[in-house]
């Protein structure tokens, strides 16, 4: 917060004292109406800002902290980011979205993973390579050093569920273990890392 120089403050006080002392028989100058209403306007703006913040956090954006390294290299342990809790009321979940959801085996916990397959998609994995609807899935968000060699038999993703995987394939616990995630468990899309500064940016 900028510091007000003390000589400016002293100068203003002295000027007021001199003006009052030169007219001892007069009442103090009335405060102009626009100044009298200044405090009320300030309080109104403060309350509006607080209400807007509560609305944004409750219905639109929520700050969360990442715990774990299954989404490396984009998301690191203890990164702080905003998730959009409203976006999926207006638009569909898409492949490649990084989403936050309640862990199917313990809804008290939340996971953050990437959407790999949508309802109705045919998916299988051969030695780490994901195949989707008969074609190899290009995944430039998974560096070579984070890949693994696990395989999985073909499945058709059930209705109203989504197949999730972490970008750090060799350590991620995801839909390969606990199966596709129900739509009702997904409550936000990761949109922006705000801390630490070195990781700040849009989540892709």
Secondary structure as UniProt FT lines:
FT   HELIX           6..21
FT   TURN            24..25
FT   HELIX           33..36
FT   HELIX           38..55
FT   HELIX           56..60
FT   STRAND          61..65
FT   TURN            70..74
FT   TURN            77..78
FT   STRAND          80..84
FT   HELIX           87..89
FT   TURN            95..96
FT   STRAND          98..102
FT   TURN            104..105
FT   TURN            107..108
FT   STRAND          110..117
FT   TURN            119..120
FT   STRAND          122..126
FT   TURN            127..128
FT   STRAND          129..132
FT   TURN            133..134
FT   STRAND          135..136
FT   TURN            140..141
FT   HELIX           144..146
FT   STRAND          152..156
FT   TURN            159..160
FT   STRAND          161..165
FT   TURN            169..171
FT   HELIX           175..178
FT   STRAND          181..182
FT   HELIX           183..185
FT   STRAND          186..195
FT   HELIX           197..199
FT   STRAND          201..202
//
